[in-house]
Amino acid sequence: MPKLNVHDVKGKKVGTYNIEVTDLAPRINKQLLHDAVVMYQSNLRQGSHKTKNRHEVSGSTKKMYRQKGTGNARAGHRKSGIRRGGGHMKQIHPRDYSYSLPRKALQLATRMALASKVRDDEIVLIDKLEFAAPKTKEMAGILKTLGCEGQSVLVATSGYDVNVYKSGRNIDRVNVAPASDLNAHSVLTAKRVLMTTAALDAFKAKAASSAKAAAN
């Protein structure tokens, strides 16, 4: 059974954690992971793009010159879509790009994403992560000690901890979230996932209950 090393805040190894990839997901489906990530990215799009058609741009509607006898091609007014500064002939309208996949599919994708991190040895376990008050400097020091400095990191805790969140929110490419709020996009876009053992226990227990419910 694969073992993950457990460290303390000073980077010292204090134990190991036994976990199998199948404890989180029966298999890793790349297509499902791709679909989930594309959905989350699409839902982040504002969709506020817009171009003007010839009725919305400023300019005169007077015919530029007479129809025949000039030697030039026929031309209407300056707002025509074939002229510089004219309106777009195929106007782009604001639109909503958001959509959703089935809830169970997204939950399975999240478990697969974390299972892939276990398989690729991209999870860093820490015995506990607590702050008496928000301390960004201390959080940065812990990340450096654990070898997570200078790369995208997802910090996962067992529950919402306001001091941990405030300590990490101002660090570049560091996101903090409770284990219950993880999704496939947040897990896969981070180079490293820093989790407390309690957070991994909670995630593992939830995966087991979901697998049991699916079996029934």
Residue pairs with C-beta under 8 A, 6 or more apart in sequence:
1 18
1 19
1 20
2 18
2 19
2 20
2 21
2 118
3 16
3 17
3 18
3 19
4 16
4 17
4 19
4 118
4 123
4 125
5 13
5 15
5 16
5 17
5 125
6 13
6 14
6 15
6 16
6 17
6 125
6 126
6 127
6 197
7 13
7 14
7 124
7 125
7 126
7 127
7 146
8 14
8 126
8 127
8 128
9 126
9 128
9 129
9 142
9 145
10 145
11 145
11 146
14 127
15 127
17 125
17 197
17 200
19 118
19 200
19 204
21 28
21 115
21 118
21 119
22 115
23 204
23 207
23 208
24 111
24 112
24 114
24 115
24 118
24 203
24 204
24 207
25 108
25 111
25 112
25 114
25 115
25 207
26 211
27 112
28 112
28 115
28 116
28 119
29 112
32 105
32 108
32 109
32 112
33 109
33 112
33 113
33 116
33 184
33 188
35 101
35 105
35 109
36 101
36 105
36 106
36 109
36 110
36 113
36 183
36 184
36 185
37 184
37 185
37 188
37 189
39 99
39 100
39 101
39 106
40 183
40 184
40 185
41 185
42 97
42 98
42 99
43 97
43 98
43 99
43 100
45 97
45 98
47 94
47 95
47 96
47 97
48 94
49 92
49 94
50 91
50 92
50 93
50 94
51 87
51 88
51 91
51 92
52 87
52 88
52 91
53 81
53 87
53 88
53 89
53 91
54 79
54 80
54 81
54 86
54 87
54 89
55 79
55 87
56 87
57 79
57 85
57 86
57 87
59 77
59 78
59 79
59 85
59 86
60 77
60 78
60 79
61 77
61 79
62 77
63 75
63 76
63 77
64 75
64 76
64 77
64 78
65 72
65 75
67 74
75 83
78 85
78 86
79 86
79 87
80 86
80 87
81 87
81 88
81 89
82 89
100 106
101 109
104 214
106 183
106 184
107 210
108 210
109 183
109 184
110 182
110 183
110 184
110 187
111 203
111 207
111 210
112 184
113 182
113 183
113 184
113 187
113 188
114 123
114 182
114 187
114 193
114 203
116 188
117 123
117 187
117 193
122 191
122 192
122 193
123 192
123 193
123 194
123 195
123 200
124 146
124 147
124 148
124 192
124 193
124 194
124 195
125 195
125 196
125 197
125 200
126 142
126 146
126 194
126 195
126 196
126 197
127 196
127 197
128 196
128 197
128 198
129 142
129 155
129 157
129 161
129 164
129 194
129 196
130 161
130 163
130 164
131 138
131 139
131 161
131 163
131 164
131 167
132 163
133 163
134 162
134 163
134 166
134 167
135 163
135 167
136 166
136 167
136 168
136 170
136 171
138 167
139 164
139 167
139 168
139 171
139 174
140 149
140 171
143 149
143 153
143 171
143 174
143 194
146 194
148 192
148 194
151 173
151 191
151 192
152 173
152 174
152 189
152 190
152 191
152 192
153 173
153 174
153 175
153 190
153 191
153 192
153 193
153 194
154 175
154 176
154 177
154 182
154 186
154 187
154 190
154 192
154 193
154 194
155 164
155 168
155 174
155 175
155 176
155 177
155 194
155 195
156 177
156 178
156 179
156 182
156 193
156 194
156 195
156 196
156 199
156 200
156 203
157 164
157 176
157 177
157 178
157 179
157 195
157 196
157 198
157 199
158 178
158 179
158 196
158 198
158 199
158 201
158 202
159 178
159 180
160 178
161 178
164 176
165 176
167 176
168 174
168 175
168 176
169 176
175 186
175 190
177 186
178 199
179 195
179 199
179 200
179 202
179 203
179 206
180 202
180 206
182 203
187 193
195 203
